[in-house]
Amino acid sequence: MPGGERVPFLFTVKELDAKGKVDGPIAGPFLVPSYRGSTFLDPKGRGGSTGYDVSVGLQVDAENEEYKNLKTTESGAGQAVFTIAKVDPATGEVAGVFETLSPSDTDLGAKESREVKTNGIWYARLQ
């Protein structure tokens, strides 16, 4: 991040729905799962699908909504742009550059998500 700030994020492109032409950008949205899965447990043993529902020390008043487990592992939405730089029809190889914008992790809902820009080189072999 600008200024050297570090934020956790999961670099993945799931359920990409990209459209475009070979001579232009190929772009589309994709799904970004939570950096920490639903089985991740925080230091108090709470998680999205496993662990305790409330902090261990609050079991006496576990029905109180104020102490409920608010951990969330919601997915976010990203955007990707791919450009093709080289095609080899003899081997079916394609290569180019990409850029994605995706949300950072929210620490199971405890923090606001930040937008992370990632770019690099991609390669594929078409059959």
PyMOL commands that set and color helices and strands:
alter all, ss='L'
color gray80, all
select helices_A, chain A and resi 2-4+56-61+65-67
alter helices_A, ss='H'
color red, helices_A
select strands_A, chain A and resi 19-20+26-32+76-88+93-103+115-125
alter strands_A, ss='S'
color yellow, strands_A
deselect
rebuild
show_as cartoon
